[in-house]
Amino acid sequence: MEEGVKVLLFGAAADAAGTREEEITANGVTLSELFSMLTHKYPALGPMRGTLAFAINNEYASMDETVSAGDEVAVLPPVSGG
């Protein structure tokens, strides 16, 4: 079986998707392409794109960074503080 990318969703992103974890079969795609795959399955995530942060293997990442099979991607909602 082909190894995929483990996507972890937190906060409002998890609520919108209705899940906290998803496995997507992908290798050598950008984070932007991976998010497109995710929003195809969970359309409610699409409008949130501008407010979300992303991390690949526990490191914050930009949307043009490459995701490989076996990576873990975190989808993080905006953080508010006081």
Secondary structure, 3 states (H helix, E strand, C coil): CCCCEEEEECHHHHHHHCCCEEEECCCCEEHHHHHHHHHHHCHHHHHHHHHCEEEECCEECCCCCEECCCCEEEEECCCCCC
